[in-house]
Amino acid sequence: MVRPPPLLARFPALRAPAASAPVIPAGRRAAYPALAADFEVLDRELTPAFERYDAEALRDQNRYRRQQVLILLGRP
């Protein structure tokens, strides 16, 4: 994957990301097998709310950045 220049890395997309990143990635969970039961509780109790609020935050953040770009482009 080609990374954008740092200046454009946070440039707003036309559409906000549809999915959020997991709270704890699967690769990291594998390193702690003793916490498997805790990860199940995390997935059952916290992950749905986290994903909902994270997706909302990503949409709002993208909307704000898009708005700021439009304001900058609209200045005389």
C-alpha positions as CSV (number, residue, x, y, z in Angstrom):
1,M,0.0,0.0,0.0
2,V,1.3,3.4,-0.9
3,R,1.3,5.9,1.9
4,P,0.2,9.5,1.1
5,P,2.5,12.4,2.0
6,P,2.2,13.5,5.6
7,L,0.4,16.7,4.5
8,L,-2.4,14.6,2.8
9,A,-2.5,11.7,5.3
10,R,-5.4,13.3,7.2
11,F,-7.1,14.8,4.2
12,P,-10.8,14.1,4.3
13,A,-12.4,11.5,2.1
14,L,-15.6,11.9,0.2
15,R,-17.1,9.3,2.5
16,A,-16.1,8.5,6.0
17,P,-14.8,5.1,6.8
18,A,-17.6,2.6,7.3
19,A,-15.9,0.4,9.8
20,S,-13.8,1.0,12.9
21,A,-10.6,-0.8,13.9
22,P,-11.0,-3.5,16.5
23,V,-10.4,-2.6,20.1
24,I,-7.7,-5.2,20.4
25,P,-6.5,-6.7,17.1
26,A,-6.5,-10.5,16.8
27,G,-2.7,-10.5,16.3
28,R,-2.2,-9.0,19.8
29,R,-4.8,-11.2,21.4
30,A,-2.9,-14.3,20.3
31,A,0.1,-13.2,22.4
32,Y,-2.1,-13.4,25.6
33,P,-4.0,-16.8,25.6
34,A,-4.6,-16.5,29.4
35,L,-6.9,-13.5,28.7
36,A,-9.1,-15.4,26.3
37,A,-12.1,-15.2,28.7
38,D,-11.6,-11.5,29.2
39,F,-11.5,-10.9,25.4
40,E,-14.8,-12.7,25.1
41,V,-16.3,-10.3,27.7
42,L,-14.8,-7.4,25.9
43,D,-16.3,-8.6,22.6
44,R,-19.7,-9.2,24.1
45,E,-20.1,-6.2,26.4
46,L,-17.9,-3.3,25.1
47,T,-17.1,-3.9,21.4
48,P,-20.6,-3.1,20.0
49,A,-20.8,0.3,21.8
50,F,-17.2,1.0,20.9
51,E,-17.8,0.3,17.2
52,R,-21.0,2.4,17.2
53,Y,-19.4,5.5,18.8
54,D,-16.1,5.1,16.9
55,A,-18.0,5.0,13.6
56,E,-19.9,8.1,14.6
57,A,-16.7,9.9,15.6
58,L,-15.0,9.0,12.3
59,R,-18.0,10.4,10.4
60,D,-18.0,13.6,12.4
61,Q,-14.2,14.0,12.1
62,N,-14.3,13.5,8.4
63,R,-17.2,15.9,8.1
64,Y,-15.3,18.6,10.1
65,R,-12.1,18.1,8.0
66,R,-14.1,18.4,4.7
67,Q,-15.8,21.5,6.0
68,Q,-12.4,23.1,6.9
69,V,-11.1,22.3,3.4
70,L,-14.1,23.9,1.8
71,I,-13.7,27.0,4.0
72,L,-10.1,27.3,3.0
73,L,-10.9,26.9,-0.7
74,G,-13.7,29.4,-0.5
75,R,-11.6,32.2,0.9
76,P,-10.7,35.1,-1.5
